[in-house]
């Protein structure tokens, strides 16, 4: 379904929800609400799977869903090094949106291997970890954390050759003539209709409740 076709369905959905209104939606307005609904629904689906969403840091206990697989991307690059810290700036990762996991290519002595399960830490637990002699960053489980829009790894006595970041890209913008890549396009249309009514000040519509209802009814 293209954006143009989605707009036709969106207008039909609006007519069903708001039969008393003669207001119309211009194509550029419709696209704006469709794109907002796309991002909100993608976030809601992710949050339902993981119980938390925090765009500024790591997501734990990752579960992927077929509905969001079209957003999954992989970035692999050599990190910058400063002292014992190796880092990748997420601003250098194309269309970065939500972190799923990181894999590290570690070199310790003559041995090089990929570590798929680093020792993830949040900033509030990092200080305690670094002061604990029994919880050091080691080649088999390098301490990995998120700070200043960077994925950082502590590599004392070993090197991080590459950081592979698996992430969700920002949803692609819905346009008039291109196919919508999201497999939940009908849900996007329903959510967009509610967002439009909410924007019109209709007290019957509440977008947060509507989005959650769409997710729960899957």
KEKE-3310 file (N, C-alpha, C; in steps of 0.2 Angstrom, whole numbers, plus 5000, padded with zeros to 4 digits):
npx = (5004:5003:5007:4998:4987:4985:4980:4967:4961:4962:4954:4942:4942:4941:4929:4920:4923:4920:4906:4898:4906:4912:4924:4940:4955:4971:4982:4996:4994:4988:4999:5008:5002:5000:5014:5017:5009:5014:5027:5024:5016:5026:5035:5027:5024:5037:5039:5029:5034:5046:5044:5050:5056:5069:5076:5089:5098:5104:5094:5087:5085:5081:5069:5064:5052:5043:5035:5043:5055:5058:5064:5076:5093:5111:5126:5144:5159:5176:5181:5183:5197:5202:5212:5208:5196:5185:5175:5160:5151:5134:5128:5135:5130:5119:5103:5100:5090:5084:5093:5097:5107:5124:5139:5156:5172:5185:5202:5214:5230:5237:5225:5209:5192:5174:5163:5147:5139:5141:5146:5134:5132:5123:5124:5122:5126:5138:5149:5150:5153:5166:5174:5174:5185:5182:5174:5179:5182:5184:5191:5182:5170:5168:5166:5152:5144:5133:5135:5134:5129:5136:5142:5151:5166:5175:5192:5204:5220:5217:5211:5198:5193:5182:5166:5150:5134:5118:5102:5087:5082:5076:5059:5055:5050:5034:5028:5019:5019:5027:5029:5023:5032:5030:5023:5011:5001:4987:4984:4992:4985:4972:4977:4982:4970:4964:4973:4971:4958:4960:4969:4960:4953:4943:4934:4932:4942:4958:4974:4984:4978:4971:4981:4987:4976:4975:4987:4985:4975:4980)
npy = (4994:5011:5028:5037:5028:5024:5036:5038:5027:5032:5043:5037:5030:5041:5047:5037:5038:5051:5056:5067:5078:5090:5092:5092:5084:5088:5081:5083:5085:5073:5064:5068:5065:5051:5047:5051:5042:5030:5030:5031:5019:5009:5011:5008:4994:4989:4993:4985:4973:4973:4980:4992:5008:5017:5029:5035:5026:5009:4995:4982:4963:4959:4956:4951:4955:4950:4960:4971:4968:4974:4986:4983:4985:4983:4989:4990:4994:5001:5006:5022:5027:5031:5032:5019:5017:5012:5018:5021:5033:5036:5045:5044:5032:5026:5032:5029:5023:5015:5005:4988:4977:4975:4968:4963:4964:4957:4958:4949:4948:4936:4931:4933:4936:4936:4944:4941:4944:4956:4964:4973:4989:5002:5019:5022:5011:5009:5016:5009:4996:4998:5000:4989:4976:4963:4963:4967:4973:4962:4951:4941:4947:4961:4977:4987:5002:5016:5033:5050:5050:5039:5023:5014:5005:4997:4993:4988:4981:4974:4974:4982:4978:4980:4986:4980:4985:4981:4987:4996:5006:5023:5024:5023:5038:5040:5042:5049:5041:5030:5013:5008:5002:4996:4982:4983:4992:4995:4997:5008:5017:5017:5022:5035:5041:5043:5051:5063:5067:5070:5080:5089:5092:5083:5077:5063:5056:5049:5048:5040:5030:5024:5019:5010:5001:4996:4989:4979:4972:4964)
npz = (5000:4996:5001:4996:4994:5007:5012:5007:5013:5026:5026:5025:5037:5046:5043:5048:5061:5064:5060:5060:5056:5043:5040:5031:5027:5021:5009:5013:5027:5031:5028:5038:5050:5048:5048:5061:5068:5064:5070:5084:5085:5082:5093:5104:5101:5103:5116:5123:5121:5128:5140:5143:5137:5131:5124:5126:5130:5134:5129:5138:5140:5127:5115:5099:5086:5072:5067:5068:5062:5050:5053:5058:5059:5055:5061:5059:5065:5067:5083:5091:5101:5118:5130:5141:5135:5123:5109:5100:5091:5092:5083:5072:5066:5054:5053:5066:5080:5091:5102:5101:5103:5106:5099:5101:5094:5101:5105:5114:5118:5108:5104:5095:5096:5094:5105:5110:5121:5130:5146:5151:5157:5167:5169:5182:5189:5185:5192:5204:5199:5193:5204:5210:5213:5209:5199:5186:5169:5158:5145:5140:5144:5142:5150:5146:5141:5140:5136:5134:5121:5115:5113:5124:5128:5140:5140:5147:5146:5135:5118:5109:5093:5084:5084:5084:5081:5083:5079:5079:5066:5062:5059:5041:5032:5027:5011:4997:4985:4987:4993:5008:5021:5033:5041:5048:5042:5042:5055:5058:5050:5057:5070:5066:5062:5074:5080:5072:5075:5089:5087:5082:5093:5098:5111:5112:5108:5112:5110:5116:5123:5112:5104:5113:5114:5101:5100:5110:5105:5096)
capx = (5000:5007:5005:4992:4981:4983:4976:4961:4958:4962:4948:4936:4942:4939:4922:4917:4924:4917:4901:4895:4910:4913:4931:4944:4962:4975:4987:5002:4992:4987:5005:5011:4999:5002:5021:5017:5006:5019:5033:5021:5015:5032:5037:5022:5025:5043:5038:5026:5039:5052:5042:5053:5059:5073:5080:5095:5102:5103:5088:5089:5081:5079:5065:5062:5046:5042:5032:5048:5061:5059:5067:5082:5099:5117:5132:5150:5165:5181:5179:5188:5200:5204:5214:5206:5189:5184:5168:5156:5146:5128:5126:5138:5126:5114:5096:5100:5084:5084:5098:5095:5112:5131:5144:5162:5178:5190:5209:5218:5236:5236:5218:5204:5186:5168:5159:5140:5136:5146:5144:5131:5131:5120:5128:5121:5129:5145:5154:5151:5157:5173:5177:5174:5190:5180:5170:5183:5181:5188:5190:5176:5164:5170:5161:5149:5139:5130:5136:5135:5127:5141:5142:5158:5168:5182:5196:5210:5224:5215:5209:5192:5194:5176:5159:5144:5128:5111:5098:5081:5082:5070:5054:5056:5045:5028:5027:5013:5019:5031:5026:5024:5036:5028:5018:5005:4999:4981:4985:4994:4979:4968:4980:4982:4963:4963:4977:4968:4953:4963:4971:4954:4950:4937:4936:4931:4948:4964:4979:4988:4973:4970:4987:4988:4971:4977:4992:4982:4970:4983)
capy = (5000:5017:5033:5039:5023:5025:5042:5036:5023:5036:5048:5033:5029:5047:5047:5032:5040:5058:5057:5074:5083:5090:5094:5088:5083:5089:5076:5084:5084:5066:5061:5070:5061:5044:5046:5051:5036:5024:5030:5029:5012:5005:5012:5004:4987:4988:4993:4980:4967:4974:4983:4998:5010:5023:5030:5037:5021:5002:4991:4975:4958:4960:4952:4954:4953:4950:4966:4976:4966:4978:4991:4981:4986:4981:4994:4987:4999:5001:5011:5027:5025:5036:5029:5012:5017:5012:5021:5023:5038:5034:5050:5041:5026:5029:5032:5025:5025:5011:5000:4981:4974:4976:4963:4966:4960:4958:4955:4949:4944:4933:4928:4937:4933:4940:4943:4942:4945:4960:4965:4979:4993:5008:5024:5022:5005:5009:5018:5003:4991:5000:5000:4982:4972:4956:4964:4970:4972:4956:4950:4937:4950:4968:4982:4991:5006:5021:5039:5056:5047:5035:5016:5014:4999:4998:4988:4987:4975:4970:4979:4981:4980:4982:4986:4978:4987:4979:4992:4998:5012:5027:5022:5027:5042:5038:5047:5048:5036:5024:5008:5008:4995:4993:4976:4985:4998:4996:4999:5015:5021:5018:5027:5041:5044:5045:5057:5069:5069:5073:5087:5093:5093:5079:5073:5056:5052:5049:5044:5035:5024:5021:5016:5004:4997:4993:4984:4974:4968:4960)
capz = (5000:4995:5005:4993:4995:5014:5014:5005:5019:5032:5026:5026:5044:5049:5042:5052:5068:5065:5055:5060:5054:5036:5039:5027:5028:5015:5009:5017:5034:5032:5029:5044:5055:5047:5050:5068:5071:5063:5075:5090:5086:5083:5100:5108:5100:5106:5123:5125:5121:5133:5146:5144:5131:5133:5118:5127:5133:5132:5131:5141:5139:5120:5111:5093:5083:5065:5064:5068:5058:5044:5055:5061:5055:5058:5059:5061:5063:5072:5088:5093:5107:5122:5136:5141:5133:5116:5109:5094:5092:5088:5078:5065:5064:5050:5055:5073:5084:5097:5103:5103:5107:5103:5099:5101:5092:5106:5105:5120:5117:5101:5103:5093:5096:5095:5111:5109:5127:5134:5152:5150:5163:5166:5172:5190:5192:5183:5197:5209:5196:5192:5211:5213:5210:5207:5193:5181:5162:5155:5137:5139:5146:5143:5152:5140:5144:5136:5139:5129:5114:5113:5115:5126:5131:5144:5137:5150:5145:5129:5113:5105:5086:5081:5088:5079:5084:5081:5081:5075:5062:5063:5053:5035:5031:5023:5006:4993:4980:4989:4997:5015:5023:5039:5040:5051:5039:5044:5062:5057:5048:5063:5075:5063:5062:5081:5081:5069:5079:5095:5085:5081:5100:5099:5117:5112:5106:5116:5106:5120:5124:5106:5102:5117:5112:5095:5102:5114:5101:5090)
cpx = (5004:5004:4998:4986:4979:4979:4969:4957:4958:4956:4942:4936:4939:4931:4918:4917:4920:4912:4898:4899:4911:4920:4935:4951:4966:4980:4993:5001:4992:4994:5009:5008:5000:5009:5021:5015:5011:5024:5030:5019:5021:5035:5033:5023:5032:5043:5034:5030:5044:5050:5045:5056:5063:5078:5087:5100:5101:5096:5090:5084:5077:5075:5063:5056:5046:5040:5038:5054:5063:5063:5074:5088:5105:5123:5138:5155:5170:5180:5185:5191:5203:5206:5212:5199:5189:5176:5166:5151:5140:5126:5130:5135:5120:5107:5095:5094:5084:5089:5095:5101:5119:5135:5151:5167:5183:5197:5213:5224:5236:5229:5213:5198:5180:5165:5152:5136:5140:5142:5141:5130:5127:5125:5128:5124:5136:5150:5156:5155:5164:5177:5177:5180:5188:5175:5173:5180:5186:5186:5184:5169:5166:5164:5159:5144:5138:5131:5137:5134:5132:5140:5150:5159:5175:5186:5203:5214:5221:5212:5202:5193:5188:5170:5154:5138:5122:5106:5092:5082:5076:5065:5055:5049:5040:5027:5021:5013:5024:5027:5027:5027:5033:5022:5011:5002:4992:4980:4987:4989:4974:4970:4980:4975:4962:4967:4974:4963:4955:4965:4965:4950:4944:4939:4935:4937:4954:4969:4982:4984:4972:4975:4988:4982:4972:4982:4989:4977:4973:4982)
cpy = (5006:5022:5036:5035:5024:5031:5041:5032:5027:5041:5043:5032:5035:5048:5043:5035:5047:5059:5064:5080:5083:5092:5090:5089:5084:5083:5077:5083:5077:5062:5062:5066:5053:5042:5046:5045:5030:5024:5028:5022:5007:5005:5008:4997:4985:4988:4988:4973:4967:4977:4990:5001:5017:5024:5033:5032:5014:4999:4984:4970:4959:4955:4955:4952:4954:4957:4972:4974:4971:4984:4989:4982:4984:4986:4991:4992:4998:5007:5016:5025:5031:5033:5021:5012:5017:5014:5021:5028:5036:5039:5048:5035:5029:5027:5028:5028:5021:5005:4993:4978:4976:4969:4966:4961:4961:4954:4955:4945:4942:4931:4934:4934:4938:4938:4945:4944:4949:4961:4972:4982:4999:5013:5024:5016:5005:5010:5012:4997:4992:4999:4993:4978:4965:4957:4968:4969:4967:4954:4946:4941:4958:4973:4987:4995:5012:5028:5044:5053:5043:5028:5015:5007:5000:4992:4988:4981:4971:4976:4977:4983:4983:4982:4985:4980:4985:4984:4993:5005:5016:5024:5027:5032:5040:5044:5045:5042:5030:5019:5009:5001:4992:4988:4978:4991:5000:4999:5006:5019:5023:5023:5034:5045:5047:5051:5064:5071:5072:5080:5092:5095:5089:5075:5066:5052:5054:5045:5038:5029:5021:5017:5009:4999:4993:4988:4978:4970:4964:4953)
cpz = (5000:5000:5003:4994:5003:5016:5012:5011:5025:5032:5027:5034:5048:5048:5046:5059:5069:5060:5054:5057:5046:5035:5035:5029:5022:5015:5013:5025:5035:5033:5035:5050:5054:5049:5058:5071:5070:5068:5082:5091:5086:5090:5105:5107:5104:5114:5126:5126:5127:5140:5148:5138:5133:5128:5119:5130:5130:5133:5133:5139:5132:5118:5104:5090:5076:5063:5064:5065:5053:5046:5058:5056:5059:5056:5063:5059:5069:5076:5088:5100:5111:5129:5136:5138:5125:5114:5101:5095:5088:5083:5071:5063:5060:5052:5062:5077:5090:5097:5104:5106:5103:5104:5098:5099:5097:5104:5111:5119:5109:5099:5101:5093:5096:5101:5110:5115:5132:5141:5152:5157:5162:5170:5180:5193:5190:5188:5202:5206:5195:5199:5214:5209:5207:5201:5188:5174:5160:5148:5136:5140:5147:5145:5147:5143:5139:5139:5133:5122:5111:5116:5117:5129:5134:5142:5140:5149:5139:5124:5110:5098:5082:5086:5083:5083:5080:5083:5077:5072:5063:5057:5047:5034:5025:5018:5002:4989:4981:4993:5004:5018:5029:5038:5044:5049:5042:5051:5062:5055:5053:5068:5072:5063:5069:5083:5078:5073:5086:5093:5084:5088:5101:5106:5117:5110:5110:5113:5110:5121:5118:5104:5106:5116:5106:5096:5105:5111:5096:5091)
residu = (UNK:UNK:UNK:UNK:UNK:UNK:UNK:UNK:UNK:UNK:UNK:UNK:UNK:UNK:UNK:UNK:UNK:UNK:UNK:UNK:UNK:UNK:UNK:UNK:UNK:UNK:UNK:UNK:UNK:UNK:UNK:UNK:UNK:UNK:UNK:UNK:UNK:UNK:UNK:UNK:UNK:UNK:UNK:UNK:UNK:UNK:UNK:UNK:UNK:UNK:UNK:UNK:UNK:UNK:UNK:UNK:UNK:UNK:UNK:UNK:UNK:UNK:UNK:UNK:UNK:UNK:UNK:UNK:UNK:UNK:UNK:UNK:UNK:UNK:UNK:UNK:UNK:UNK:UNK:UNK:UNK:UNK:UNK:UNK:UNK:UNK:UNK:UNK:UNK:UNK:UNK:UNK:UNK:UNK:UNK:UNK:UNK:UNK:UNK:UNK:UNK:UNK:UNK:UNK:UNK:UNK:UNK:UNK:UNK:UNK:UNK:UNK:UNK:UNK:UNK:UNK:UNK:UNK:UNK:UNK:UNK:UNK:UNK:UNK:UNK:UNK:UNK:UNK:UNK:UNK:UNK:UNK:UNK:UNK:UNK:UNK:UNK:UNK:UNK:UNK:UNK:UNK:UNK:UNK:UNK:UNK:UNK:UNK:UNK:UNK:UNK:UNK:UNK:UNK:UNK:UNK:UNK:UNK:UNK:UNK:UNK:UNK:UNK:UNK:UNK:UNK:UNK:UNK:UNK:UNK:UNK:UNK:UNK:UNK:UNK:UNK:UNK:UNK:UNK:UNK:UNK:UNK:UNK:UNK:UNK:UNK:UNK:UNK:UNK:UNK:UNK:UNK:UNK:UNK:UNK:UNK:UNK:UNK:UNK:UNK:UNK:UNK:UNK:UNK:UNK:UNK:UNK:UNK:UNK:UNK:UNK:UNK:UNK:UNK:UNK:UNK:UNK:UNK)
# end
